[in-house]
Amino acid sequence: MSLEGKVCVITGATSGIGEVAARELARLGARLVLVARDEARGKATLARLRAAAPAAAHRVHNAELSRLSEMKRVAAEIAAAEPRVDLLVNNAGALFTARQVSEDGLEMHLAVNHVAYFVLTQALRERLLAAAPARIVSTASAAHYGARLDLDDLQFTRGYSGFQAYQRSKLYNVMWTRELARRFAGTGVTANCFHPGFVATRYGDNAGGLLSYGVRVAKLFAISAEKGARTLIYLATSPDVANVTGGYFTRCRLTQPSRDAENDAAARRLWDETARLAGTA
């Protein structure tokens, strides 16, 4: 459907499926507000979008997604500049081999892949409500099926594994989406997440160690970013899902997530714990 006059905020749009989606959303008429970690790549992506549509007032904001202060700052900047947000795409993510901790003391998968989604969405809540009907689309992963839920150790201090920490963060994406949908119920704002497939992008290249090497080899058999972005674009634009919320999608189809992902009591607890860690409780 046409997105003329719509405002789309998107993270992780400087490469991979995020960049593909940004191009398509812009082609459909949306004005893009990018949140980029790398200033140079952000400027390059913005230049390409403006070259394709010189009249569009696309913008880019720079922020380090692992830092709470940065996410709160950029969210406040966007909220101040945009009276309404019609579409929020939480897409940025990362994969790490060794356990790392952010400057806020958060395990990095938790900080980048989950808490950043939470902070940005909460800060833009009123702008989404002002635009209703509006949509929130978040990138999750089928990797969540292998995650072991442990809400007593969100920081993964016991028996750390880089890939298992990644899996947990993707499980949190699905759980959080369900709880977000519950909290937005009846407002006209929908929230859905999706599995893009195993995509040949920059994702995981800097994970380090054998994990990074394994990811690079596996990408020889991965799908293209264009194919990986299809479900994101579908959830962002299709009238078929205008009234669908709280769903997990694969290949543009509603799919049943893991049993842990459907634990709504745990999702409410995850929300409360995340708000506490983010300082938004």
N, C-alpha and C positions, 0 to 999 in steps of 0.2 A: 504494500500500500504506500501511497505518497506520504512523505515525512516533511512536506513543505511547512515551514514555520515552527517545526519541532526542535527542541534543544536536547542534545544527547551528550551526557558526560560519560567518558569512557577511560578506563585505566588499561595499561598494557597495549596501547594502540600503535607503538612504534615499530612493531615487528610481528610476525606470525599471524595467527588468526585475528588478533586485535586490529592489526593494520588492514587486513582484508576486509573485516567488518566495517571499519571506519570509512574506507573508500566506498563501500556499497551504501552505507547509511547516508553519506554525503551525496552520492549519486541520486538517492531517493529524495533529497532535498533537506536533510537535517543539517542543523548547524552544530558542528562538533566542538566540544570542550574537552581537550585531552589532558590527562594527568600523566606526566612522564618522569621517570627516575633519571634518565640520561638527557641532559639539556640539548646536546648536539643532535641526538636522534629525534628528540621532540621537535626541534626546529626543522629538521629535514622532512619529517612526516607532515608537519604543518605546511611547509612549502609545497609539497606534492599535492596536498588537498586544495590549497589555494590556486595552484596552477590549473587544476582540473575544473575549479569553480571560482573564478576570480572575484565574483560578487559576494561570496559567502564569507561571513565574519567569523571564521573558525578561530579558536584560541587554544593556547597550550599553557598549562601551569606545571611547574617543576616541583617535585617533592620526592623525598626518600621514603618509600612506603613502609619501611621497617620502623620508622620513628613516629611515635605518637604525636609529638609536637608538630612535625611536618604535615602529617595527615590532617590534624586539626586546623593547622594554618591554611592549607590549600582548600579544605572544605569550607572554611569561613570565607575565603576569598571568592570561591565560586558562588556560595550562597548570597554574598553581598552583590555580586555582579549579575546574577541570574534570578529574576523574579519567579521563574518556574523551570522545572526540569522534567521533561516528558519521558526521558529514557535514561536510566543509569545502568551502565555495563561495568560490572566488577570483573575484570579479566586478568589483571596482572598477577603473576605468581612466580615462585622460584623453587629450586630444588638444591639441597645442600647435602654433602656427604657427612662431614664432621659436625658435631653439635656446636652451634654458634648461638650467641645471645646478643640481642639488640641493646642499644644504649639504655633502653627502658627495662632491661632485665628479662625480656621475653625471648623464648626459644624462637629462632628465626622463621621456621615454617609457620608456627603459630602467628607470629607478628605479621608476616607478609601475606600469607595465603588466607588468613582468617580475620585477624583483628583489623587489618586495613580495610577489608570489606565492611566490617561492622562500623568502624568509626566514620567512614565516608558516608555510608547510607544513613546513619543516625543524624549526621550533621545536615544532610540534604532532605530530611524527612518532610519538613514544611514546604520545601520547593516542589517535591513530588506530589504532595497533597494539593498544592495550588494548581498543578497541571492535570489532575485526574480527569479522564483516565490516563494513567501513567504506568510505566513498566520498569521493573528491576530484573536484570538478567545477570546471572553470576556463573562463572566458569568453575565447574567441579570436575570430577573425574571418576571413571569406573574403578580406579585404584581404591576408592573408598570401600569397595566390597571386602577387601582384605584387611581392613583396619580393625584393631581391637580397641574398643571404647574404654577409656580410663579417665573419667572426669576428675579423679582425685590426683592426677598427675598430668595436667594440661601442658606443663613445661617439659614433659618427657625426660625427667631426671633419672629414671630407672631403666636400665637396659636399652640405651639409645641406639637406634638404627636410622640412618638418614632416610631411606625409602619408607620405613614404617612411620616416621614422623611426617613425611609427605602424605602418606595414606590417611593418617589421622586428620591432617588439615583439610583434606578433601572430604572426609566424613563430616567434619564440622561445617563445611560449606553446605552440604545437603541438609543437615539438621537445622542450621541457622536459617536456611531458606524456608523451611516448613514453619518455623516459629515466626519468622518475619511475615510470612503470608497470614498467619493467624492474627498477628498484631495489626496488620493493615486491612483485615477483613471488613468489608462494607464501605471502604473509602474510595474504591475505584482504582487503587494502586495494587498491581499484581507483582508477585515475586516468584521467579522460577530459576532453576539452574540446569546445567547440562553437561554431558560428557562429549568433548569434541572428537574423540578418537585419538589414536597415537599419531601425532602430527610431526612432520619434519620441519621444525622451527628451531630457534636459538635456545629453546627451553632445555635446561639441564646441562648446557654446554660447559658452564662454569661451576658445576657441582663439585668438581674435584675428585681425585682418586679413581678407583676402578668404576665407581658409579657413573662418572662422567664419560669414561671410555665406553662402558656398556651402552649408555644412552646413544652415543654417537654411532656405534655399530648398528643398534636397533633401528635407527632412523633411516638406514638404507632400505628398510621395508615399510616405512611409515607413509601415511597419506599426505597429500599436499595441504598447505595452509588454506587454500580455497575450499577444499572439501571439509576441512576441520571447522571452518567458519560458518558452514551452512546452518547448523542448528542454532547458533547464536543469532544469526540474521533472521531466521524463522521466528524465534521467540521475540525478537525485537520488533518485527513488522507484520507478522501474519494475523489476519482477522480471526483465523481459526482458534487462536489461543488468547483472544482478547479478554475472556472471562475465566481463564484457567490460572490457578495460582497454587503455589506450594509444591509444584511438580518438579520431578527430575526427568530430563529428556535425553534420549540417545537417538541419533539419526532422525531428528524431527518428530520423534514419537515419545509419548509419555511412557516411562519405564519404571518398574518397581525397584526402588533402591534396596539397600541391605536392611536386615531386621533392625540393627542398631540405629540406622538412619531414620527409622520410623518410630523411634522411642520418643514420644512427645514430652514426657515428663523429663527425660534427660535433655531434650532440646531446650526446655525452659531453664533448666539448671545451667546448661552451657551458656545461654544468653546472660544469665545473672553473673556468672563467673567472668565472662568476657567483658561485661560492662564494668565490673570491678577492676579487672586488669587494665582496661582502657581509661579508667578514671572518669567514666560517664554515668556511673550508677547513681 
